[in-house]
Amino acid sequence: MMRRDRVRVTGRFWKSVAWVLLLTGCRVDKEFIFHPSREIEATPESVGLAYEDVYFKTADGVRLNGWFIPAPGSPDVMIWFHGNAGNISHRVDNLRRVYDELGVSAFIFDYREYGRSEGSVSEAGTYRDAEAALDYLKSRTGLNADRMIYFGRSLGAAIAVELALKAPPRALILESPMTSIREMARKVMPYLPVGFLINTEYDSLSKIGRIHVPILILHGDRDEVVPFEQGKKMFAAANPPKEFYVIPGASHNDTYLVGGKPYWETWRKFLRDLK
């Protein structure tokens, strides 16, 4: 009895908080979703990778920063859409492993307000940033636009899915993808009427069924941030050819470390099968 009463009181409390936020015009979108960092703490050079530090502009005039890491002899280029926290400098170790294990060229960039990129971040803004990154790569000489592979991690998976709808890649790789922001909000704040408080959607579940390219989805079975079941839902809604790989024992941020040889072999086999 006491436990049920406690749950009811908690629910009323959070609903009251939600109404206060609503009536005062406050929203939780940006604080809940985006956690950008400005400081560049490392570069690919820090881990022994040659790279180009590049700047490019979006359609709405925002100047973005990214790194191009060439892999000699690689016909494929991976466009890397990182997650919601930090910036590209927090991915340099992962970049090194991708280079060593897969031997593909990679282009990773910061969304607006992240790292050295200008502007203020938003869902629509990240979509424009993704389009600008693709346009930039297409403008480079020596790169084949038909060999672009999109890799999105966590929030970046939602951005990759949106871009894949507008400009289908050779293949789409999603790691730890969420179904939507609203589903994530219900997990984190089960007692809040999130429909009133969150405008941002990143509704990948409703989009993935309209994408017709080879898809690989990887998800740690101990993911403490994005529920494992959300990755399974994304896979179920995707069109073939598709593959789902469970990363045993991996949480949200250690997939490429915990996954070990089987994880990288899954990547390699997927890329080989494209050929």
Backbone as CSV, one residue per row, in Angstrom:
resi,resn,N_x,N_y,N_z,CA_x,CA_y,CA_z,C_x,C_y,C_z
1,MET,0.840,-1.212,0.000,0.000,0.000,0.000,0.864,1.246,0.000
2,MET,1.848,1.304,0.928,2.700,2.482,1.010,3.476,2.689,-0.286
3,ARG,3.922,1.604,-0.917,4.691,1.730,-2.156,3.831,2.332,-3.261
4,ARG,2.561,1.861,-3.378,1.666,2.403,-4.413,1.386,3.874,-4.152
5,ASP,1.190,4.242,-2.878,0.934,5.645,-2.542,2.118,6.509,-2.923
6,ARG,3.332,6.020,-2.666,4.528,6.761,-2.983,4.612,7.019,-4.488
7,VAL,4.276,6.023,-5.277,4.308,6.176,-6.732,3.310,7.218,-7.179
8,ARG,2.113,7.207,-6.579,1.100,8.183,-6.973,1.540,9.605,-6.624
9,VAL,2.131,9.782,-5.451,2.605,11.099,-5.047,3.708,11.575,-5.986
10,THR,4.645,10.686,-6.307,5.726,11.044,-7.215,5.178,11.485,-8.561
11,GLY,4.181,10.756,-9.054,3.576,11.119,-10.329,2.943,12.495,-10.277
12,ARG,2.220,12.794,-9.208,1.599,14.118,-9.068,2.655,15.205,-8.987
13,PHE,3.756,14.919,-8.295,4.827,15.910,-8.158,5.401,16.282,-9.520
14,TRP,5.766,15.256,-10.316,6.371,15.539,-11.617,5.390,16.209,-12.561
15,LYS,4.135,15.857,-12.468,3.138,16.534,-13.302,3.031,18.007,-12.912
16,SER,3.138,18.277,-11.616,3.105,19.680,-11.160,4.308,20.447,-11.693
17,VAL,5.491,19.812,-11.631,6.685,20.438,-12.183,6.500,20.731,-13.658
18,ALA,5.939,19.768,-14.359,5.738,19.942,-15.801,4.824,21.124,-16.093
19,TRP,3.749,21.256,-15.316,2.828,22.378,-15.563,3.469,23.716,-15.238
20,VAL,4.317,23.755,-14.198,5.032,24.997,-13.895,5.931,25.380,-15.060
21,LEU,6.676,24.409,-15.589,7.540,24.679,-16.735,6.732,25.145,-17.927
22,LEU,5.600,24.510,-18.141,4.764,24.857,-19.282,4.212,26.274,-19.151
23,LEU,3.698,26.599,-17.966,3.070,27.896,-17.761,4.084,29.036,-17.765
24,THR,5.313,28.746,-17.379,6.337,29.793,-17.380,7.069,29.878,-18.717
25,GLY,6.660,29.044,-19.642,7.266,29.102,-20.976,8.592,28.388,-21.078
26,CYS,8.975,27.625,-20.058,10.247,26.903,-20.097,10.098,25.618,-20.892
27,ARG,11.171,25.241,-21.542,11.180,23.981,-22.273,12.457,23.235,-21.930
28,VAL,12.399,21.914,-22.062,13.549,21.113,-21.660,14.330,20.583,-22.858
29,ASP,13.952,20.995,-24.065,14.577,20.443,-25.267,16.094,20.489,-25.217
30,LYS,16.630,21.677,-25.174,18.074,21.829,-25.329,18.827,21.226,-24.157
31,GLU,18.346,21.454,-22.945,19.037,20.957,-21.767,18.986,19.435,-21.706
32,PHE,17.901,18.859,-22.153,17.731,17.413,-22.098,18.537,16.701,-23.184
33,ILE,18.652,17.326,-24.350,19.184,16.627,-25.517,20.645,16.928,-25.802
34,PHE,20.999,18.215,-25.849,22.323,18.598,-26.351,23.270,18.977,-25.216
35,HIS,24.499,18.452,-25.291,25.523,18.764,-24.290,26.846,19.059,-25.003
36,PRO,26.890,20.180,-25.717,28.100,20.505,-26.486,29.243,20.994,-25.613
37,SER,30.453,20.754,-26.088,31.655,21.264,-25.436,32.458,22.041,-26.476
38,ARG,33.003,23.162,-26.085,33.763,24.009,-27.016,35.238,23.624,-27.091
39,GLU,35.796,23.132,-26.000,37.243,22.904,-25.941,37.666,21.685,-26.758
40,ILE,38.605,21.889,-27.671,39.184,20.792,-28.435,40.343,20.222,-27.614
41,GLU,40.171,19.027,-27.098,41.137,18.446,-26.164,42.201,17.595,-26.855
42,ALA,41.955,17.188,-28.079,42.910,16.361,-28.814,42.586,16.472,-30.292
43,THR,43.503,16.030,-31.128,43.286,15.993,-32.571,43.712,14.610,-33.068
44,PRO,43.403,14.265,-34.307,43.875,12.980,-34.838,45.392,12.837,-34.749
45,GLU,46.102,13.957,-34.847,47.563,13.906,-34.723,47.975,13.352,-33.362
46,SER,47.142,13.568,-32.350,47.440,13.074,-31.007,47.543,11.562,-30.955
47,VAL,46.874,10.901,-31.891,46.913,9.431,-31.936,47.614,8.943,-33.200
48,GLY,48.423,9.821,-33.797,49.248,9.422,-34.917,48.566,9.353,-36.265
49,LEU,47.457,10.072,-36.422,46.737,10.063,-37.697,46.968,11.360,-38.461
50,ALA,47.264,11.228,-39.738,47.306,12.405,-40.608,45.870,12.853,-40.876
51,TYR,45.661,14.170,-40.919,44.302,14.662,-41.123,44.319,16.064,-41.699
52,GLU,43.178,16.466,-42.216,42.981,17.832,-42.683,41.937,18.508,-41.793
53,ASP,42.279,19.666,-41.280,41.359,20.465,-40.469,40.605,21.380,-41.430
54,VAL,39.309,21.178,-41.576,38.568,21.895,-42.619,37.402,22.687,-42.029
55,TYR,37.022,23.726,-42.743,35.855,24.529,-42.409,34.955,24.604,-43.635
56,PHE,33.672,24.591,-43.395,32.707,24.679,-44.487,31.435,25.325,-43.946
57,LYS,30.581,25.793,-44.859,29.376,26.516,-44.444,28.105,25.756,-44.797
58,THR,27.103,25.949,-43.959,25.793,25.355,-44.183,24.970,26.271,-45.097
59,ALA,23.808,25.774,-45.500,22.925,26.555,-46.371,22.449,27.833,-45.698
60,ASP,22.377,27.830,-44.359,21.949,29.041,-43.653,23.137,29.843,-43.118
61,GLY,24.323,29.575,-43.661,25.466,30.442,-43.390,26.247,30.176,-42.133
62,VAL,26.069,29.019,-41.491,26.806,28.693,-40.267,28.120,28.010,-40.643
63,ARG,29.212,28.468,-40.050,30.539,27.911,-40.336,30.814,26.734,-39.413
64,LEU,31.103,25.585,-40.009,31.337,24.361,-39.252,32.773,23.886,-39.412
65,ASN,33.216,23.118,-38.436,34.569,22.567,-38.439,34.519,21.040,-38.476
66,GLY,35.449,20.451,-39.213,35.532,18.997,-39.264,36.937,18.531,-39.576
67,TRP,37.136,17.226,-39.488,38.426,16.615,-39.814,38.239,15.551,-40.886
68,PHE,39.094,15.600,-41.894,39.108,14.544,-42.901,40.347,13.697,-42.684
69,ILE,40.129,12.401,-42.455,41.232,11.468,-42.218,41.328,10.536,-43.425
70,PRO,42.288,10.745,-44.312,42.382,9.908,-45.511,43.028,8.559,-45.215
71,ALA,42.487,7.532,-45.851,43.091,6.197,-45.786,43.557,5.860,-47.193
72,PRO,44.862,5.852,-47.441,45.378,5.611,-48.792,44.825,4.325,-49.399
73,GLY,44.320,4.445,-50.620,43.794,3.276,-51.321,42.359,2.935,-50.998
74,SER,41.734,3.691,-50.086,40.348,3.395,-49.719,39.378,4.108,-50.663
75,PRO,38.510,3.369,-51.351,37.528,4.016,-52.222,36.318,4.529,-51.442
76,ASP,36.142,4.020,-50.213,34.992,4.405,-49.398,35.325,5.579,-48.485
77,VAL,34.304,6.388,-48.208,34.436,7.487,-47.250,33.300,7.378,-46.248
78,MET,33.657,7.323,-44.983,32.652,7.260,-43.929,32.387,8.654,-43.374
79,ILE,31.139,9.082,-43.440,30.739,10.339,-42.792,30.261,9.975,-41.393
80,TRP,30.903,10.557,-40.407,30.703,10.178,-39.005,29.837,11.226,-38.312
81,PHE,28.684,10.789,-37.799,27.766,11.662,-37.059,27.852,11.272,-35.583
82,HIS,28.510,12.128,-34.792,28.748,11.754,-33.397,27.537,12.027,-32.513
83,GLY,27.655,11.632,-31.253,26.546,11.738,-30.312,26.323,13.137,-29.778
84,ASN,25.521,13.228,-28.725,25.016,14.522,-28.272,25.953,15.272,-27.330
85,ALA,27.031,14.628,-26.865,27.894,15.273,-25.872,29.307,15.477,-26.399
86,GLY,29.985,16.475,-25.842,31.383,16.727,-26.184,31.555,17.336,-27.557
87,ASN,32.540,16.862,-28.297,32.805,17.329,-29.665,33.706,16.299,-30.348
88,ILE,34.172,16.612,-31.544,34.945,15.631,-32.306,36.244,15.223,-31.607
89,SER,36.769,16.076,-30.742,38.039,15.746,-30.089,37.900,14.576,-29.119
90,HIS,36.669,14.291,-28.700,36.450,13.183,-27.777,36.287,11.855,-28.511
91,ARG,36.485,11.873,-29.836,36.346,10.647,-30.626,37.662,10.208,-31.270
92,VAL,38.778,10.821,-30.888,40.021,10.530,-31.605,40.497,9.081,-31.393
93,ASP,40.301,8.527,-30.215,40.699,7.132,-29.998,39.870,6.197,-30.871
94,ASN,38.583,6.479,-30.946,37.697,5.683,-31.797,38.075,5.852,-33.276
95,LEU,38.453,7.057,-33.676,38.910,7.295,-35.043,40.135,6.455,-35.368
96,ARG,41.057,6.377,-34.431,42.264,5.575,-34.632,41.912,4.104,-34.851
97,ARG,40.976,3.586,-34.048,40.586,2.185,-34.178,39.891,1.929,-35.516
98,VAL,39.055,2.846,-35.945,38.382,2.698,-37.241,39.406,2.661,-38.368
99,TYR,40.388,3.536,-38.283,41.440,3.582,-39.306,42.225,2.263,-39.324
100,ASP,42.606,1.781,-38.148,43.410,0.567,-38.067,42.630,-0.678,-38.467
101,GLU,41.386,-0.766,-38.015,40.611,-1.987,-38.213,39.917,-2.048,-39.572
102,LEU,39.512,-0.896,-40.103,38.692,-0.894,-41.315,39.402,-0.316,-42.528
103,GLY,40.363,0.571,-42.314,41.104,1.140,-43.429,40.265,1.982,-44.372
104,VAL,39.256,2.672,-43.834,38.435,3.551,-44.667,38.727,5.008,-44.319
105,SER,38.605,5.869,-45.306,38.716,7.305,-45.036,37.498,7.740,-44.226
106,ALA,37.691,8.728,-43.366,36.597,9.175,-42.512,36.528,10.694,-42.477
107,PHE,35.315,11.197,-42.398,35.087,12.626,-42.208,34.169,12.795,-41.012
108,ILE,34.707,13.389,-39.952,33.931,13.658,-38.751,33.855,15.163,-38.565
109,PHE,32.718,15.660,-38.162,32.530,17.105,-38.040,31.691,17.417,-36.812
110,ASP,31.782,18.666,-36.376,30.989,19.111,-35.239,29.744,19.849,-35.711
111,TYR,28.623,19.520,-35.077,27.395,20.254,-35.333,27.559,21.685,-34.825
112,ARG,26.679,22.555,-35.247,26.707,23.943,-34.758,26.676,23.971,-33.232
113,GLU,27.502,24.851,-32.666,27.680,25.068,-31.228,28.622,24.048,-30.580
114,TYR,29.031,23.035,-31.310,29.984,22.056,-30.782,31.388,22.402,-31.254
115,GLY,32.374,22.245,-30.365,33.762,22.466,-30.751,33.974,23.841,-31.354
116,ARG,34.598,23.884,-32.544,34.894,25.149,-33.213,33.820,25.565,-34.206
117,SER,32.720,24.836,-34.231,31.619,25.196,-35.122,30.798,26.322,-34.509
118,GLU,30.336,27.208,-35.367,29.569,28.355,-34.913,28.092,27.977,-34.727
119,GLY,27.293,28.967,-34.318,25.848,28.800,-34.291,25.299,28.241,-32.999
120,SER,23.988,27.996,-33.024,23.261,27.466,-31.875,22.564,26.179,-32.298
121,VAL,22.764,25.122,-31.546,22.310,23.809,-31.965,20.792,23.646,-31.856
122,SER,20.226,22.886,-32.773,18.811,22.522,-32.772,18.655,21.301,-33.659
123,GLU,17.495,20.676,-33.610,17.274,19.512,-34.468,17.381,19.890,-35.938
124,ALA,16.651,20.926,-36.344,16.702,21.354,-37.748,18.119,21.763,-38.138
125,GLY,18.828,22.389,-37.214,20.192,22.817,-37.489,21.118,21.643,-37.743
126,THR,20.978,20.567,-36.955,21.846,19.408,-37.163,21.574,18.749,-38.515
127,TYR,20.322,18.799,-38.966,20.012,18.247,-40.290,20.683,19.078,-41.386
128,ARG,20.659,20.394,-41.226,21.337,21.251,-42.215,22.853,21.033,-42.164
129,ASP,23.371,20.805,-40.960,24.806,20.541,-40.814,25.204,19.265,-41.553
130,ALA,24.368,18.241,-41.445,24.653,16.971,-42.122,24.655,17.151,-43.642
131,GLU,23.702,17.902,-44.149,23.646,18.156,-45.589,24.884,18.917,-46.047
132,ALA,25.320,19.876,-45.238,26.508,20.656,-45.589,27.757,19.780,-45.590
133,ALA,27.849,18.852,-44.645,29.000,17.943,-44.600,29.056,17.083,-45.860
134,LEU,27.907,16.590,-46.290,27.867,15.787,-47.514,28.233,16.636,-48.729
135,ASP,27.699,17.847,-48.790,28.024,18.738,-49.911,29.518,19.043,-49.953
136,TYR,30.098,19.230,-48.769,31.528,19.505,-48.721,32.324,18.340,-49.313
137,LEU,31.994,17.133,-48.904,32.715,15.961,-49.410,32.542,15.816,-50.919
138,LYS,31.346,16.084,-51.397,31.098,15.987,-52.840,31.902,17.023,-53.617
139,SER,32.256,18.120,-52.949,33.009,19.179,-53.622,34.494,18.859,-53.720
140,ARG,34.955,17.875,-52.954,36.372,17.511,-52.971,36.699,16.687,-54.216
141,THR,37.826,16.943,-54.786,38.262,16.143,-55.931,38.802,14.803,-55.452
142,GLY,38.588,13.790,-56.254,39.136,12.483,-55.937,38.258,11.613,-55.070
143,LEU,37.077,12.117,-54.653,36.165,11.308,-53.851,34.965,10.918,-54.697
144,ASN,34.538,9.678,-54.567,33.402,9.162,-55.320,32.141,9.294,-54.479
145,ALA,31.188,10.081,-54.960,29.951,10.304,-54.208,29.150,9.025,-54.017
146,ASP,29.381,8.028,-54.863,28.654,6.765,-54.747,29.247,5.851,-53.680
147,ARG,30.351,6.261,-53.075,31.018,5.419,-52.077,30.875,5.973,-50.656
148,MET,29.899,6.844,-50.440,29.696,7.428,-49.118,28.948,6.451,-48.206
149,ILE,29.486,6.244,-47.019,28.855,5.413,-45.999,28.551,6.308,-44.805
150,TYR,27.318,6.269,-44.318,26.942,7.080,-43.164,27.054,6.230,-41.903
151,PHE,27.768,6.752,-40.913,27.873,6.100,-39.609,27.366,7.059,-38.540
152,GLY,26.277,6.690,-37.889,25.710,7.524,-36.837,25.689,6.794,-35.516
153,ARG,26.142,7.496,-34.485,26.201,6.912,-33.149,25.291,7.673,-32.210
154,SER,24.411,6.946,-31.478,23.525,7.548,-30.497,22.663,8.627,-31.170
155,LEU,22.727,9.869,-30.715,21.963,10.936,-31.369,22.367,11.075,-32.833
156,GLY,23.641,10.856,-33.128,24.117,10.946,-34.504,23.439,9.958,-35.434
157,ALA,22.947,8.831,-34.881,22.222,7.865,-35.703,20.957,8.496,-36.273
158,ALA,20.277,9.315,-35.466,19.060,9.976,-35.935,19.369,10.972,-37.050
159,ILE,20.509,11.643,-36.950,20.905,12.606,-37.974,21.285,11.870,-39.257
160,ALA,21.963,10.734,-39.112,22.326,9.924,-40.276,21.083,9.382,-40.976
161,VAL,20.091,8.973,-40.212,18.846,8.457,-40.789,18.151,9.543,-41.607
162,GLU,18.081,10.745,-41.071,17.450,11.850,-41.804,18.176,12.141,-43.106
163,LEU,19.497,12.168,-43.066,20.258,12.435,-44.281,20.083,11.300,-45.288
164,ALA,19.989,10.063,-44.798,19.814,8.916,-45.695,18.493,8.987,-46.442
165,LEU,17.487,9.618,-45.843,16.216,9.812,-46.535,16.368,10.773,-47.710
166,LYS,17.125,11.839,-47.496,17.273,12.882,-48.509,18.329,12.532,-49.551
167,ALA,19.397,11.895,-49.108,20.515,11.563,-49.993,20.993,10.159,-49.643
168,PRO,20.395,9.130,-50.232,20.737,7.753,-49.866,22.222,7.459,-50.034
169,PRO,22.844,6.873,-49.010,24.262,6.525,-49.075,24.449,5.140,-49.683
170,ARG,25.682,4.723,-49.774,25.978,3.354,-50.195,25.523,2.369,-49.120
171,ALA,25.668,2.767,-47.857,25.243,1.938,-46.737,25.055,2.827,-45.518
172,LEU,24.282,2.319,-44.554,23.977,3.058,-43.333,24.331,2.180,-42.136
173,ILE,25.184,2.706,-41.253,25.589,1.978,-40.047,25.158,2.796,-38.835
174,LEU,24.369,2.180,-37.974,23.842,2.862,-36.797,24.293,2.110,-35.545
175,GLU,24.858,2.844,-34.614,25.294,2.228,-33.359,24.552,2.875,-32.202
176,SER,23.952,2.040,-31.378,23.190,2.493,-30.205,22.127,3.518,-30.592
177,PRO,21.311,3.227,-31.616,20.330,4.221,-32.063,19.097,4.255,-31.175
178,MET,18.551,5.438,-30.997,17.284,5.587,-30.286,16.150,5.614,-31.312
179,THR,14.951,5.319,-30.858,13.791,5.371,-31.743,13.318,6.810,-31.938
180,SER,13.288,7.581,-30.847,12.877,8.984,-30.910,13.218,9.657,-29.590
181,ILE,13.229,10.978,-29.612,13.478,11.738,-28.380,12.344,11.551,-27.387
182,ARG,11.123,11.481,-27.883,9.992,11.321,-26.967,10.074,9.998,-26.212
183,GLU,10.493,8.938,-26.902,10.654,7.660,-26.216,11.770,7.736,-25.183
184,MET,12.840,8.432,-25.521,13.921,8.607,-24.560,13.455,9.412,-23.351
185,ALA,12.655,10.454,-23.597,12.160,11.293,-22.500,11.249,10.497,-21.576
186,ARG,10.443,9.621,-22.154,9.565,8.795,-21.322,10.378,7.861,-20.435
187,LYS,11.535,7.431,-20.920,12.404,6.569,-20.115,13.012,7.349,-18.959
188,VAL,13.479,8.570,-19.255,14.174,9.362,-18.243,13.198,10.050,-17.299
189,MET,12.075,10.539,-17.849,11.101,11.283,-17.051,9.717,10.667,-17.228
190,PRO,9.484,9.489,-16.663,8.234,8.764,-16.915,6.979,9.478,-16.441
191,TYR,7.123,10.435,-15.504,5.940,11.086,-14.963,5.659,12.447,-15.589
192,LEU,6.522,12.879,-16.485,6.299,14.169,-17.121,5.492,14.012,-18.405
193,PRO,4.553,14.927,-18.658,3.841,14.921,-19.944,4.751,15.496,-21.020
194,VAL,5.664,14.682,-21.520,6.735,15.169,-22.381,6.225,15.799,-23.666
195,GLY,5.019,15.424,-24.080,4.483,16.018,-25.302,4.367,17.528,-25.203
196,PHE,4.129,18.045,-23.996,4.004,19.488,-23.804,5.366,20.176,-23.725
197,LEU,6.381,19.441,-23.315,7.644,20.066,-22.966,8.731,19.933,-24.026
198,ILE,8.561,19.019,-24.964,9.622,18.755,-25.931,9.106,18.908,-27.351
199,ASN,9.713,19.834,-28.070,9.383,20.015,-29.484,10.261,19.137,-30.371
200,THR,11.482,18.872,-29.917,12.434,18.106,-30.712,11.948,16.662,-30.857
201,GLU,12.122,16.102,-32.055,11.591,14.768,-32.309,12.677,13.721,-32.562
202,TYR,13.542,13.951,-33.537,14.505,12.924,-33.965,13.805,11.559,-34.041
203,ASP,12.705,11.524,-34.752,11.868,10.328,-34.818,12.393,9.368,-35.882
204,SER,13.427,8.636,-35.559,14.051,7.723,-36.517,13.179,6.518,-36.826
205,LEU,12.389,6.089,-35.863,11.569,4.902,-36.063,10.571,5.088,-37.202
206,SER,10.047,6.298,-37.342,9.069,6.552,-38.405,9.730,6.735,-39.767
207,LYS,11.058,6.890,-39.784,11.766,7.178,-41.031,12.487,5.973,-41.630
208,ILE,12.973,5.094,-40.782,13.893,4.062,-41.267,13.232,3.118,-42.275
209,GLY,11.929,2.958,-42.180,11.228,2.098,-43.122,11.149,2.658,-44.524
210,ARG,11.543,3.923,-44.695,11.542,4.541,-46.030,12.938,4.583,-46.636
211,ILE,13.883,3.949,-45.977,15.262,3.910,-46.462,15.532,2.545,-47.090
212,HIS,16.132,2.555,-48.271,16.364,1.309,-48.996,17.836,1.185,-49.382
213,VAL,18.671,1.055,-48.372,20.098,0.788,-48.564,20.490,-0.273,-47.536
214,PRO,21.615,-0.962,-47.727,22.060,-1.928,-46.709,22.267,-1.243,-45.357
215,ILE,21.771,-1.892,-44.309,21.814,-1.300,-42.965,22.435,-2.284,-41.975
216,LEU,23.360,-1.758,-41.184,23.933,-2.501,-40.059,23.618,-1.727,-38.783
217,ILE,23.009,-2.414,-37.817,22.729,-1.809,-36.517,23.479,-2.590,-35.448
218,LEU,24.225,-1.860,-34.611,24.981,-2.468,-33.520,24.513,-1.850,-32.208
219,HIS,24.368,-2.681,-31.170,23.885,-2.143,-29.901,24.403,-3.005,-28.757
220,GLY,24.937,-2.348,-27.731,25.388,-3.049,-26.537,24.213,-3.548,-25.714
221,ASP,24.300,-4.790,-25.216,23.167,-5.335,-24.459,23.112,-4.828,-23.021
222,ARG,24.089,-3.974,-22.629,24.048,-3.344,-21.307,24.014,-1.822,-21.412
223,ASP,23.498,-1.344,-22.506,23.430,0.103,-22.732,22.566,0.751,-21.657
224,GLU,23.175,1.635,-20.880,22.478,2.302,-19.786,21.872,3.640,-20.197
225,VAL,22.112,4.063,-21.429,21.604,5.355,-21.905,20.452,5.166,-22.888
226,VAL,20.732,4.499,-23.995,19.687,4.193,-24.977,19.309,2.726,-24.809
227,PRO,18.083,2.438,-24.415,17.699,1.048,-24.164,17.973,0.144,-25.359
228,PHE,18.483,-1.039,-25.065,18.778,-2.041,-26.089,17.550,-2.310,-26.959
229,GLU,16.374,-2.306,-26.350,15.143,-2.595,-27.082,14.853,-1.552,-28.170
230,GLN,15.352,-0.337,-27.979,15.132,0.669,-29.023,15.925,0.324,-30.279
231,GLY,17.122,-0.208,-30.105,17.888,-0.669,-31.255,17.174,-1.803,-31.975
232,LYS,16.571,-2.719,-31.204,15.840,-3.836,-31.801,14.619,-3.338,-32.573
233,LYS,13.946,-2.332,-32.043,12.791,-1.764,-32.748,13.208,-1.132,-34.071
234,MET,14.341,-0.443,-34.049,14.847,0.160,-35.284,15.147,-0.911,-36.323
235,PHE,15.747,-1.999,-35.886,16.068,-3.090,-36.804,14.795,-3.703,-37.383
236,ALA,13.804,-3.930,-36.537,12.556,-4.541,-36.994,11.863,-3.685,-38.051
237,ALA,11.988,-2.369,-37.936,11.318,-1.455,-38.871,12.114,-1.226,-40.152
238,ALA,13.389,-1.628,-40.167,14.254,-1.377,-41.325,13.979,-2.371,-42.448
239,ASN,14.286,-1.955,-43.669,14.146,-2.819,-44.838,15.409,-3.648,-45.036
240,PRO,15.274,-4.862,-45.591,16.465,-5.631,-45.952,17.122,-5.027,-47.191
241,PRO,18.419,-5.301,-47.380,19.284,-6.129,-46.543,19.657,-5.411,-45.254
242,LYS,19.621,-6.133,-44.167,19.913,-5.523,-42.873,20.530,-6.564,-41.954
243,GLU,21.254,-6.063,-40.956,21.895,-6.943,-39.977,21.881,-6.262,-38.624
244,PHE,21.619,-7.052,-37.584,21.660,-6.546,-36.215,22.728,-7.312,-35.457
245,TYR,23.642,-6.579,-34.825,24.702,-7.222,-34.062,24.633,-6.784,-32.602
246,VAL,24.497,-7.759,-31.722,24.506,-7.508,-30.280,25.957,-7.460,-29.808
247,ILE,26.317,-6.396,-29.106,27.665,-6.274,-28.551,27.604,-6.752,-27.103
248,PRO,27.995,-7.990,-26.842,27.841,-8.553,-25.497,28.637,-7.765,-24.451
249,GLY,27.952,-7.399,-23.384,28.606,-6.737,-22.258,28.892,-5.265,-22.445
250,ALA,28.534,-4.699,-23.600,28.857,-3.294,-23.872,27.780,-2.368,-23.339
251,SER,28.216,-1.260,-22.743,27.291,-0.209,-22.339,27.229,0.828,-23.469
252,HIS,26.958,2.073,-23.146,26.719,3.037,-24.220,27.995,3.576,-24.849
253,ASN,29.009,3.819,-24.038,30.194,4.524,-24.533,31.427,3.648,-24.729
254,ASP,31.303,2.354,-24.539,32.496,1.507,-24.648,32.353,0.411,-25.708
255,THR,31.454,0.611,-26.644,31.130,-0.435,-27.623,32.354,-0.903,-28.406
256,TYR,33.143,0.037,-28.907,34.269,-0.328,-29.761,35.432,-0.924,-28.966
257,LEU,35.398,-0.767,-27.646,36.418,-1.357,-26.792,35.991,-2.737,-26.290
258,VAL,34.783,-2.827,-25.792,34.276,-4.088,-25.256,34.008,-5.088,-26.376
259,GLY,33.600,-4.576,-27.531,33.237,-5.460,-28.635,34.350,-6.367,-29.112
260,GLY,35.590,-5.890,-29.067,36.741,-6.705,-29.436,36.719,-7.177,-30.883
261,LYS,37.381,-8.290,-31.139,37.525,-8.798,-32.501,36.194,-9.100,-33.184
262,PRO,35.223,-9.718,-32.496,33.946,-9.996,-33.168,33.238,-8.728,-33.635
263,TYR,33.347,-7.673,-32.842,32.742,-6.387,-33.218,33.342,-5.877,-34.518
264,TRP,34.661,-5.832,-34.606,35.306,-5.302,-35.807,35.134,-6.234,-37.001
265,GLU,35.073,-7.512,-36.755,34.842,-8.433,-37.862,33.438,-8.254,-38.439
266,THR,32.489,-7.910,-37.596,31.137,-7.612,-38.082,31.156,-6.409,-39.022
267,TRP,31.883,-5.385,-38.639,32.057,-4.212,-39.504,32.693,-4.627,-40.838
268,ARG,33.792,-5.354,-40.741,34.538,-5.715,-41.955,33.697,-6.568,-42.899
269,LYS,32.982,-7.529,-42.358,32.145,-8.383,-43.192,31.052,-7.581,-43.868
270,PHE,30.439,-6.667,-43.133,29.389,-5.823,-43.708,29.934,-4.996,-44.875
271,LEU,31.099,-4.408,-44.681,31.695,-3.599,-45.727,32.139,-4.457,-46.924
272,ARG,32.660,-5.650,-46.634,33.046,-6.553,-47.721,31.844,-6.963,-48.563
273,ASP,30.741,-7.244,-47.896,29.545,-7.687,-48.610,28.969,-6.610,-49.525
274,LEU,29.271,-5.347,-49.231,28.813,-4.266,-50.111,29.447,-4.372,-51.490
275,LYS,30.631,-4.957,-51.545,31.358,-5.038,-52.798,30.908,-6.224,-53.645
